[in-house]
Amino acid sequence: MQSIKVFNNNAVSTIMSDGREAIVIGNGIGFQKRSGDSIDETRIEKIYYVQNEMQTKFLQMLQDVQPEIMEAAEQIRAMADQSGFTLSNQGTISLIDHIGFAIERTNNNLFLPNLMLSETRMLYHKEFELGIRALDIIEHCCGIRLPEDEAGYIALHLVSISIDRDAAYDILKFVKGTLDIIRETYELSLTESSIDILRLTTHLKFLAQRILHQECWEDDNVSPMYDYLVSRHPKNPICLERIKSYVENTFHYELNQQEIVYLLVHLTKIL
């Protein structure tokens, strides 16, 4: 196996035995190597088969990315894999790109606040914890501590493995929008550590999934329960009208009475 192009000490391109061009990654695999030199195959830790526009993006990235950023991304990928989140080549490339940009922003004192950090932490607890561990890896490899907001962004990388990235964003958008209405209507400060708040956000997450798939609950006769729960607080009718309007205008879905009753059950516990 011979190198076609040496990008840095840890990345070179080569032709695999099946004739496909690939980028091989490994500690020191490109050290003091030139085009045409043989590659120590025992050093190969990762092989990227990337095609078309992704290949161009990856090759351009390798020209500039620091080896320690690639090492951090590889360690995060391995950690995620052990936790049941298998990053594709494209997902790993996206992660490398994100880490590099996040470090660049931090070095320039430019901070990008994660407006959905609270909701990400509550809805995707496991992924967020991996995001925090990823910050530890980045700090160890790159010598810089990224803000906690970045753990939320990395968590969404992992969420997108199991569900579509756009769907993950829409779920967070729905939950955040609904919680904001609740905060403003009742003038509440919702504490993330509260078990009732966690139950409410989890309910909203699954409600959002049904809304996105247009899977309406069967509207059983729940009028007595509805009337009772609405009457529990004078601001309930105002809040419900705002939530219904938000869902209809943003997601083109009309909440039925049964869906509102289940929402009121959780809402009543925090009032």
C-alpha positions in Angstrom: 0.0 0.0 0.0 1.5 3.4 -1.1 0.6 6.9 -0.1 -0.8 9.2 -2.8 -0.9 12.3 -0.8 0.3 13.0 2.8 -2.0 15.5 4.6 -0.3 15.4 8.0 1.5 13.0 10.4 -1.7 11.1 10.9 -3.6 11.1 7.6 -2.7 10.0 4.1 -4.6 9.0 1.0 -4.0 5.7 -0.7 -5.5 3.1 -3.1 -7.1 0.2 -1.3 -6.9 -3.4 -2.6 -10.4 -3.1 -4.2 -9.2 -0.1 -6.3 -11.0 2.6 -4.3 -9.2 5.7 -3.1 -9.4 6.2 0.6 -8.1 8.4 3.5 -6.4 6.3 6.1 -5.9 7.7 9.6 -3.5 6.5 12.2 -1.0 7.8 14.8 2.2 8.7 12.9 1.1 7.0 9.7 2.2 10.0 7.6 5.3 11.0 9.6 8.2 11.8 7.2 6.3 10.3 4.4 6.0 11.5 0.8 3.9 10.6 -2.2 4.8 7.0 -3.3 6.2 5.9 0.0 4.9 2.7 1.5 2.4 2.8 4.3 2.7 0.9 7.6 -0.7 -0.9 7.5 -0.4 -1.8 11.2 -0.8 1.9 12.0 -4.2 2.2 10.3 -6.9 3.0 12.8 -9.6 4.4 10.5 -10.4 4.2 6.8 -12.6 6.9 5.2 -14.3 6.1 1.9 -15.8 9.4 0.8 -17.1 10.3 -2.5 -18.1 13.2 -4.7 -18.7 16.5 -2.9 -18.0 15.0 0.5 -14.6 13.8 -0.7 -13.8 17.4 -1.8 -14.8 18.8 1.5 -12.8 16.2 3.4 -9.7 16.7 1.4 -10.0 20.5 1.8 -10.4 20.0 5.6 -7.4 17.8 5.9 -5.2 20.6 4.4 -5.9 22.8 7.4 -7.1 20.7 10.3 -4.7 20.1 13.2 -3.8 16.5 14.0 -5.0 16.9 17.6 -8.5 17.8 16.4 -8.7 14.7 14.3 -7.4 12.7 17.3 -10.1 14.3 19.5 -12.8 13.4 16.9 -11.6 9.8 16.7 -11.7 9.4 20.5 -15.2 10.9 20.6 -16.2 8.6 17.8 -14.9 5.6 19.8 -16.6 6.7 23.0 -19.9 7.2 21.1 -19.6 3.8 19.5 -19.1 2.2 23.0 -22.3 3.9 24.1 -24.3 2.7 21.2 -24.0 5.6 18.8 -22.1 4.6 15.7 -20.9 7.7 13.7 -20.7 7.3 9.9 -17.8 8.6 8.0 -19.8 11.6 7.1 -20.8 12.1 10.7 -17.2 11.9 11.8 -16.2 14.4 9.2 -19.0 16.8 10.3 -17.7 16.4 13.9 -14.1 17.2 12.9 -15.4 20.3 11.1 -17.5 21.3 14.1 -14.7 20.9 16.7 -12.3 22.9 14.5 -14.7 25.7 14.1 -15.7 25.7 17.8 -12.0 26.0 18.8 -11.4 28.8 16.3 -14.4 30.7 17.7 -13.3 30.2 21.3 -9.7 31.3 20.5 -11.2 34.5 19.0 -13.5 35.0 22.0 -16.5 34.6 19.8 -19.2 32.6 21.6 -22.2 31.0 20.0 -24.9 30.6 22.7 -26.9 27.4 22.4 -30.5 28.7 22.7 -31.8 25.1 23.2 -29.1 24.0 25.7 -31.6 23.5 28.6 -34.1 21.5 26.4 -31.3 19.4 25.0 -30.0 18.6 28.5 -33.4 17.5 29.6 -34.7 15.7 26.5 -31.4 13.9 25.5 -29.7 13.3 28.8 -27.5 10.4 27.7 -26.4 12.2 24.6 -25.7 15.4 26.6 -23.6 13.5 29.1 -21.5 12.1 26.2 -21.2 15.7 24.9 -19.7 16.7 28.3 -17.3 13.8 28.1 -16.4 15.0 24.5 -15.5 18.4 26.0 -13.1 16.5 28.3 -11.5 14.7 25.3 -11.1 17.9 23.3 -9.5 19.6 26.3 -7.1 16.7 26.7 -6.2 16.5 23.0 -6.3 20.2 22.1 -5.6 22.0 25.4 -8.7 24.2 25.3 -11.9 23.9 27.3 -14.9 24.6 25.2 -18.1 26.1 26.8 -20.9 23.8 27.9 -23.0 25.1 25.0 -20.8 23.0 22.7 -21.8 19.8 24.6 -25.3 20.5 23.5 -24.3 20.8 19.9 -22.2 17.6 20.0 -25.2 15.9 21.7 -27.3 16.8 18.7 -24.7 15.2 16.4 -25.4 11.9 18.4 -29.2 12.4 18.4 -29.1 12.7 14.6 -27.8 9.1 14.4 -31.1 7.7 15.7 -33.4 10.3 14.2 -33.3 12.7 11.3 -31.3 15.9 12.2 -34.2 18.1 11.1 -36.6 16.1 13.2 -34.4 16.5 16.2 -34.3 20.3 15.7 -38.1 20.4 15.3 -38.6 18.5 18.5 -36.4 20.9 20.4 -38.1 23.8 18.7 -41.5 22.5 19.8 -40.5 21.8 23.4 -38.7 25.1 23.8 -41.6 27.1 22.2 -44.1 25.4 24.5 -42.0 25.8 27.6 -41.5 29.5 26.8 -45.2 30.0 26.6 -45.7 28.2 29.9 -42.9 30.3 31.5 -44.4 33.6 30.2 -48.0 32.9 30.9 -47.6 31.7 34.5 -44.4 33.7 35.2 -42.6 30.6 36.2 -38.9 29.7 36.5 -38.8 26.1 35.4 -36.1 24.2 37.3 -34.4 21.5 35.1 -33.7 19.3 38.2 -37.4 19.1 39.1 -38.9 15.7 38.5 -42.2 17.2 37.4 -40.4 19.4 34.9 -38.5 16.5 33.5 -41.8 14.5 33.1 -43.4 17.5 31.4 -40.5 17.9 28.9 -40.4 14.1 28.2 -44.2 14.2 27.5 -43.7 17.2 25.2 -40.9 15.3 23.4 -43.2 12.4 22.6 -46.1 14.7 21.7 -43.7 16.5 19.3 -42.8 13.2 17.6 -46.5 12.4 17.1 -47.1 15.9 15.7 -44.2 15.7 13.3 -45.6 12.4 12.0 -49.2 13.7 12.1 -50.2 10.8 14.4 -53.2 12.1 16.2 -54.5 10.4 19.4 -58.0 9.1 19.2 -60.2 11.9 20.6 -62.1 10.0 23.3 -64.7 11.7 25.4 -62.6 13.4 28.0 -64.7 16.6 28.4 -65.3 16.2 32.2 -61.6 15.8 32.9 -60.8 18.7 30.5 -63.3 21.0 32.2 -62.0 20.1 35.6 -58.3 20.6 34.7 -58.8 23.8 32.9 -60.6 25.3 35.9 -57.7 24.5 38.2 -55.9 27.7 37.3 -57.3 31.0 36.0 -54.5 31.3 33.4 -55.0 27.8 32.0 -57.4 28.9 29.2 -54.9 31.6 28.1 -51.9 29.3 28.1 -53.8 26.5 26.2 -55.0 29.0 23.6 -51.4 30.2 23.1 -50.0 26.7 22.8 -52.7 25.6 20.4 -52.1 28.6 18.2 -48.3 28.1 18.3 -48.6 24.4 17.3 -51.1 25.2 14.5 -49.1 28.1 13.1 -45.7 26.5 13.4 -46.3 22.8 12.8 -49.7 22.9 11.0 -51.3 20.5 13.6 -54.4 21.0 15.6 -54.2 19.6 19.2 -57.4 17.7 20.1 -59.0 17.6 23.5 -57.4 14.4 24.7 -53.9 15.7 23.8 -54.6 18.8 25.8 -55.9 16.8 28.8 -52.6 14.9 29.0 -50.7 18.1 28.7 -52.8 19.7 31.5 -52.1 16.7 33.8 -48.4 17.4 33.6 -48.9 21.2 33.7 -51.1 21.0 36.8 -48.2 19.3 38.7 -45.9 22.3 38.3 -48.4 25.1 39.1 
